[in-house]
Amino acid sequence: MLLTGFNTQHTSLAVYILMRAAVLASRCGIKSKRFGHVCKPLTWAHGDIFLMCLASTQILCAYILKQDSLPQSYKSFLNKHGGKDPIILQGVRDIACGMPFTNLEQIQKFYKNMGVDVILDPQMKVPCSIIHANQSCRWHAFSFFFQAYKRAVPVYLPVYLIPALIVHRQGLGKRIWTCFLFRIFKRCNVTMLALGTFPTGLSLAIEKKSRRIEISLYCLARAIESFFTTMSDIASQRQS
């Protein structure tokens, strides 16, 4: 790290190395007679998926609420594959943070340029109309699902599409995650975003078991960096 100079930060890499060291220490601790009972919970078969769910919650909430807390390369990746224009994200951010809308006219103009006429209510409690305009929640979930796969084809193996459609085809119609919590609780806030993004980590289950821990730790490192960056910014704002 020092070879790149003192002005270059490698926070994500440092946190990832720390996570790897923690995993190694826990594996050694499991075999220890003294610390084996302490590290026993770490032997949970689905612990890697749970870590991915935690990481997904922080990363996706940061993607919506505070992108500056994410590394630039990772932010670009999410903006490319997230499939939502920054104008849309700003509208969701406003309603989730309980702030007055700042760009409803821009959102309406954005959809009009796409050939969709939508009138947005400044008093709305849930952002469904911001996210998918006049589309139904169910249709948007299906269309967004296939659009996401189309964007991911150059990055991920196309073979993932087949198991997803075979194994999760019924779930696609029953769990419309985009608006599921919004429709139940009739509100949108940071807590709802956290609860809504947590299940996305379950997508790690389609990966090979040998790769799950690597992917979850990679994402967890960025989630930790984002979390502490956000907390630091909040503390600075309160002091000022």
N, C-alpha and C positions, 0 to 999 in steps of 0.2 A: 504493500500500500504506500509506503514511503517513496517508492520509485516514481510515483506520479506527482510528487511534490506535496508540500504542506497545505496548499490552497485547494486541493482536490479532496472532497469528502467521499467516503465509501461507507456511509451509514448502513445502507441495505446489506452490503456484503458483510460488514462487521456483525450485524445482528444475525444474519444467516449462519455465520460461523459459530456465533454464540449458541444458536439453537442446535446446531449439529453437535457441539460440545456437550450441551445439556442432554441430548439424546444418548450420546455415548456414556455419559456419567450415569444416567438412569439405567442403561443396560447393564453396566458394571454393578450398579447398586442392587439390581434384582438378584444377582448371583451371590450377593453378600449376605451372610447370616445376620449381621448387625443391622443393615439397612434394607434387607429384603422386604420386610413388612411395610416399610414406608413407600417403597417404589412399586409395590404390588399393583396399585391402581393403574400404573403405566403399562401394564400388560393387557389392558382392555383391547379386544380384537378390533374394535372400530374407533379407537382413539385417534387414528389419522384422519378419519372422516369428521370427527368432532372438531379437531383442530382446524380443518378446512372450513367448517361452518363458521367458527369464530373469526377466522381470517376473512372469509367472504363478507361477513357482516360489517367489519370495519372498512374493508376496501371499497365495497359498493356504497356504503353510506358516505365515505369520503368522496367517491366518484360523483355523488349527487350533491353533497353539502359543501365539501371543501376540497377541491381537486389540488390545491396548492400544497396539501400535506403529503401528496404522493410524488414519487420520483418522476421526472419529466418523461423518461422512456416508458414507464408504466402507465402514466397518464395518457400518453399518446396511444398506447395499446388499447386502453379502455375506451377512449373516445372513438377509436376505429371500430371496435367490435361491440361497443355498447349500443350502437344503432339509434341513439337519440341526439338530436341537435342541441348545442349549448343553450339555445333559446328555450327549448322545452325543459331542460334541466333547471334553468333559472326559475321558471314558473313553479316547478315542483319544490325547489329550494325555498321559495317565498312562502308557500302554503305550509310546508313542513316546519318551518321556523316560526310560524305565526306572524309573519310580516306582511304588510300591504303589498299587493302585486305591483311590480315595476315594469312589466313588459307584456301585458295581455294583448295589446294592440300588435306587438311584434309577433306574438304567437299566432294570432288570427291571420296576419299577413303571410306568415310562414306557411300555414295550411292553405291559404288562398292561392299562393304560388304553386302549390301541389294540386290545385283543382278541387279543393275541399273548402266549402263555406261553413264556418263554425262561429257561433256567438258564445263567448265565454262569460260566465257569471262572476263578477268580482267578489260575490259573497259565497262562492262555492266552498264546501267543506272537504271534499275529496278531489284529487287531481285527475280523475279519469278522462274528462274532456280535454285536459291539457296533454295527456299522454297519448291518447289515440283518437282525439276529435270525435267524429260522428260514428266511429266503429264501435261495435259492441265489445265488451270485455272479452267474451269468449272468442270472437273472430280475431281480435287483435292478438290474443295469446297464441292462436294457431299460426297466424301470418308472421308474427314476430319470431316464433320458433323456427320456421323454415328460413326466414331471412337471416337469422343468426347462424344457422348451419351454412348458408351460402357464403357468409362473410368468413366463416371459420375454415372452409375447405382448404384454402392455401396454407393454413397453419396446422390443422389437425387432420388426422387420417379420416377419409370419408367413411370408413367402415364403422365409425361410431354412430352414424345415422341409423344403420340397420338395427343394432341392439336397442337403441333409444326408442325407435318406433315399435319394435316388437314387445319390449319389456314394459315401456311406460306409455303405451298408446292410450290406455284407459285413463291414466292419471292426467294426461294432457287435457282431457275434457272435463275432469272433475276438479282439478286444482289450478284455477286461473290465478297464478301467483301475482301477476301484475296488479290486479285490483282486488284480490281475495280479502285481505284484511280491511281495505278501505270500505268494501261493501258491507262487511260485518259490523265494524265499529263506527262507520259513518264519520270518520275523521282521518286526518293525515298529520302526523307529527314525527319527530325524530324516533320515538319509541316504535311507532308503526313501521318506519323504514327499517329499523334494526330487526324487528320480528319478521318482516317480509323478506329480508335479504339472507337471514340465517339459513333457511332450507336450501339455498343455492349451492351450499357446500356439499350437499348430498350427491351432486353430479360427479364427485370424485369416485363414487362407487363403480362407475363404468371403467375406471382405470384398472390396470393390473395391480395386484396387491403389493408387488415389489416397488412400484412407482408411487404409490399413494403418499408415503411418508415424505418422499423427496418433494413432491408437488406441494403438499400441505405446509412443509417447513419453508419452502420458497415463498409462498404467499403469506405465511405467518410473519416472516421477517419484514415484509413490506407493510403488513397490517400494524405491527408494533411500531415501526417508524412513523407511520401515518398517525397513529393514536397519540403518541407522545408529542409529535409536532403540533397536533390540534390542541392538546392540553396546554402546551407551552404558549400557543397563540392566545388561548382563552385567558390564561393567567396574566399575560402581558396586557391584554385589553382591560382587564379588571383593575390592574395597577394604574393604568393611565386614566 
